[in-house]
Each structure stands twice: as C-alpha cells, then as structure tokens.
C-alpha cells in the first residue's frame, strides 16, 4: 500500500551449528593473522632502515679513516708534481712527452694501502650505534641500547693513480694526478652482513703545461 513503511531486513550471518566459542576462535585467528602480517612488515621495514643507517655510519667512519691517513701521509713528506712526473721537452722548449715515475707511484700506492689498514686497526674497525639512531627519529638520537657493528676490510681493496688533462687557457693544458682509494668492506651487524665499497678521490698534484698538449704519455696505465 502507498505510504506503508517497510520493515528493515537484517542478514543473519550465523552459521547453523557454530557455537559461540568457535566464532570467537575464528575472530581471534583473523586478528592474530592481521597482527602477524603487520609485525612482519614492521620488522622488514626496521631491518632495511637500520641496515641503511648502519652502512652509512660505517662508510663515514671508513672515509674519515682514509682521508685522515692520506692527509697525514702527504703532510709528513714532500710529494710535489715533479716527484711523480717528468716532462720531456724538445730543443725548442716545447713539451713533447709526460713520463710517469711508476716505481714511486707503485711504492706510494702500497704504502698508502698499508697505512690505511694500520689506521683501521689491521682492517678491523668496530663501532657501537645507539638503537635510537637507526629508528630515523631525531628525538631518539643517541638513546637506547648500543648495537655493536664490525667493519672488515677485504683483500680486494686497492689504491690507484690516474692522470687527467684539461684546457687551462690559450695554448695551456692542466695536468692533474689523482688518487683513487677503493676500499671494499663487510659491515657485520648482529642480524645481517652487508658488503659495500668506499671510494675516495683525492687530487695530489697538478701543473700547467705551456704549449701544445704532449702526444706521448710514458708509463701511464691510463690517460
């Protein structure tokens, strides 16, 4: 009939024969499953965040060790451009060749790598990071129990020299000698071991060559 109100219809999800205890167990099982899924995702997120933070701190520590070692090495002895390179001139005074003193370069490379290993306590560094530091919150920095972290230098680490040429004005060429320090390390955390690489590039000498660019580079492994 027009104007007659309809009674609401309720859907009864009660399953015949299912007791109240069984329904409660099903609800608890669903809630526990959701809680377990959230917990697993939270743990995975925490592990990844903490891995990034710890590796970053370990890399910073190794970089500081490398730079400090090289600074002390070059501050204690005189290593000018002429120590590594000789420029050969022709009778007219034009530069015709750049000759690298590979004996000195190789010796210094070995010394630097040995010094870096020694500065890193024989290639075994350790540090402790407060738990609050790896949680990503500025309010927790420096707080909480400390996480022990070991840094192990690998035998694949090496020190290489390379040279670069670039224009420095009219009829002038700038020659730079750079030092590439590549340190492979294992960062050992209580729950994971991560391998990474620390690379430092340092300018150790440069000069400006007047005249045309020499077309000969003696003893250089790369140009």
HELIX and SHEET records of a PDB file:
HELIX    1   1 UNK A   20  UNK A   76  1                                  57    
HELIX    2   2 UNK A   81  UNK A   84  1                                   4    
HELIX    3   3 UNK A  102  UNK A  119  1                                  18    
HELIX    4   4 UNK A  131  UNK A  135  5                                   5    
HELIX    5   5 UNK A  138  UNK A  140  5                                   3    
SHEET    1   A 3 UNK A  85  UNK A  89  0                                        
SHEET    2   A 3 UNK A  95  UNK A 100 -1                                        
SHEET    3   A 3 UNK A 217  UNK A 218  1                                        
SHEET    1   B 4 UNK A 124  UNK A 130  0                                        
SHEET    2   B 4 UNK A 146  UNK A 153 -1                                        
SHEET    3   B 4 UNK A 172  UNK A 188 -1                                        
SHEET    4   B 4 UNK A 158  UNK A 167 -1                                        
SHEET    1   C 4 UNK A 124  UNK A 130  0                                        
SHEET    2   C 4 UNK A 146  UNK A 153 -1                                        
SHEET    3   C 4 UNK A 172  UNK A 188 -1                                        
SHEET    4   C 4 UNK A 193  UNK A 210 -1                                        
END                                                                             
